[in-house]
Amino acid sequence: MTNDSNSISNKDNQSYFKSAIKWGVATGIIMSLYLFAIDYATTSNVIALKFLKYIFLIGAIAIAIPRYINNVDRTVKFSKGISFGAYLTITSAITMVILNFIAYLTTDSLAFDKFNSYSNSGWKLLFITGGIFFEVLVFGMISTFVVLQAIKDKTKL
């Protein structure tokens, strides 16, 4: 009997991680493509336009968490919602880091920049990419908390 309950629990956990990773990779790709498009289309460093990438992250969090709750696990606790958002956000940030390194290694001018600091050397690339990683992580966790507060009344968290 315990084997069946453990396998169900493991199956739920696999679905949980798989869903968060799928949403995180998709969001990281979309945010990276958005940043690459802005870098390609504009010649100046428009911080406000680059900040709009977080609309995609907020949207993914606002769609993925309720969808997971409604379709997979109707007994989601607040802490599980926070960890789902964390996995989604970390996966998104890692995807952006990988795509930035790939862009830097394969092109001569296409890589993320940050506050008028450009990726023209390995150390600057590491500095900028690390900053973007932590920025996405912090903003994603704040967004997750806000989304969970907003859906708390509609679901039983």
Wavefront OBJ file of the C-alpha trace (Angstrom):
o trace
v 0.000 0.000 0.000
v 2.790 2.443 0.820
v 4.470 1.688 -2.495
v 1.431 2.932 -4.390
v 1.210 6.147 -2.377
v 4.945 6.761 -2.821
v 4.723 6.224 -6.571
v 1.811 8.640 -6.784
v 3.771 11.181 -4.764
v 6.824 10.716 -7.010
v 4.636 11.026 -10.104
v 3.157 14.283 -8.762
v 6.631 15.611 -7.985
v 7.844 14.752 -11.492
v 4.852 16.570 -12.960
v 5.523 19.504 -10.614
v 9.176 19.847 -11.631
v 8.490 19.150 -15.304
v 5.804 21.827 -15.443
v 7.967 24.439 -13.696
v 10.971 23.666 -15.893
v 8.890 23.745 -19.097
v 7.456 27.153 -18.212
v 10.865 28.420 -17.080
v 12.665 27.426 -20.271
v 9.928 28.922 -22.447
v 9.950 32.160 -20.450
v 13.755 32.386 -20.521
v 13.783 31.950 -24.288
v 11.061 34.567 -24.786
v 12.761 37.100 -22.490
v 16.121 36.502 -24.200
v 14.640 36.920 -27.664
v 12.978 40.125 -26.481
v 16.313 41.487 -25.190
v 18.113 40.463 -28.376
v 15.422 42.194 -30.462
v 15.776 45.392 -28.430
v 19.569 45.288 -28.738
v 19.251 44.760 -32.481
v 16.525 47.372 -33.072
v 17.827 50.227 -30.931
v 21.179 51.931 -30.807
v 20.760 53.430 -27.356
v 20.516 51.707 -24.001
v 16.826 52.086 -23.164
v 16.496 50.671 -19.665
v 12.707 51.031 -19.571
v 12.309 48.847 -22.670
v 14.589 46.195 -21.204
v 12.659 46.217 -17.945
v 9.517 45.247 -19.876
v 10.947 41.726 -20.263
v 9.473 41.048 -16.843
v 5.968 41.232 -18.281
v 6.719 37.830 -19.829
v 7.931 36.475 -16.482
v 4.929 37.813 -14.584
v 2.620 36.420 -17.255
v 4.220 32.981 -17.097
v 3.995 32.895 -13.312
v 0.410 34.179 -13.326
v -0.620 31.513 -15.855
v 1.519 28.538 -14.762
v 0.743 28.471 -11.039
v -3.083 28.574 -11.337
v -2.935 26.128 -14.248
v -0.851 23.725 -12.168
v -3.223 24.105 -9.227
v -6.360 23.580 -11.335
v -5.102 20.776 -13.584
v -2.656 18.769 -11.499
v -2.708 19.355 -7.778
v -5.751 20.922 -6.170
v -4.142 20.718 -2.717
v -1.277 23.125 -3.361
v -0.048 24.888 -0.263
v 1.383 28.400 -0.292
v 4.916 27.056 0.207
v 4.551 24.735 -2.788
v 3.370 27.681 -4.890
v 6.421 29.676 -3.825
v 8.740 26.790 -4.690
v 6.980 26.313 -8.062
v 7.611 29.988 -8.817
v 11.215 29.607 -7.655
v 11.849 26.649 -9.969
v 10.212 28.489 -12.867
v 12.237 31.632 -12.165
v 15.576 29.863 -11.663
v 15.068 27.837 -14.837
v 14.203 31.012 -16.715
v 17.297 32.785 -15.391
v 19.568 29.838 -16.237
v 18.085 29.705 -19.748
v 18.844 33.402 -20.201
v 22.421 32.890 -18.960
v 23.004 30.013 -21.382
v 21.537 31.931 -24.319
v 23.625 34.985 -23.479
v 26.826 32.902 -23.435
v 25.857 31.256 -26.730
v 25.138 34.651 -28.304
v 28.445 36.048 -27.034
v 30.438 33.084 -28.343
v 28.749 32.914 -31.757
v 28.347 36.590 -32.645
v 30.532 39.601 -32.180
v 27.888 42.094 -31.104
v 24.814 40.267 -29.816
v 24.897 39.845 -26.037
v 22.990 41.395 -23.171
v 24.205 44.675 -21.751
v 23.462 46.229 -18.411
v 23.528 49.887 -17.382
v 25.850 50.967 -20.216
v 28.202 48.078 -19.497
v 28.728 45.953 -22.593
v 29.882 42.356 -22.948
v 33.139 43.064 -24.718
v 35.273 40.803 -22.516
v 34.805 37.570 -20.617
v 34.797 39.285 -17.218
v 32.210 41.850 -18.266
v 30.081 39.088 -19.750
v 30.268 37.185 -16.467
v 29.446 40.321 -14.472
v 26.478 41.280 -16.669
v 25.123 37.744 -16.878
v 25.390 37.291 -13.107
v 23.554 40.566 -12.580
v 20.780 39.528 -14.932
v 20.525 36.132 -13.210
v 20.034 37.672 -9.769
v 17.755 40.392 -11.110
v 15.477 37.801 -12.728
v 15.581 35.676 -9.566
v 14.568 38.524 -7.251
v 11.903 39.897 -9.568
v 10.510 36.415 -10.196
v 10.221 35.631 -6.493
v 8.497 38.941 -5.766
v 6.137 38.307 -8.687
v 5.410 34.791 -7.415
v 4.505 36.136 -3.997
v 2.217 38.779 -5.517
v 0.517 36.236 -7.797
v -0.030 33.817 -4.927
v -1.555 36.592 -2.833
v -3.837 37.518 -5.723
v -5.097 33.957 -6.256
v -5.297 33.064 -2.572
v -8.995 33.901 -2.343
v -9.835 31.955 -5.499
v -7.998 28.796 -4.470
v -7.370 27.070 -1.182
v -3.684 27.793 -0.576
l 1 2 3 4 5 6 7 8 9 10 11 12 13 14 15 16 17 18 19 20 21 22 23 24 25 26 27 28 29 30 31 32 33 34 35 36 37 38 39 40 41 42 43 44 45 46 47 48 49 50 51 52 53 54 55 56 57 58 59 60 61 62 63 64 65 66 67 68 69 70 71 72 73 74 75 76 77 78 79 80 81 82 83 84 85 86 87 88 89 90 91 92 93 94 95 96 97 98 99 100 101 102 103 104 105 106 107 108 109 110 111 112 113 114 115 116 117 118 119 120 121 122 123 124 125 126 127 128 129 130 131 132 133 134 135 136 137 138 139 140 141 142 143 144 145 146 147 148 149 150 151 152 153 154 155 156 157
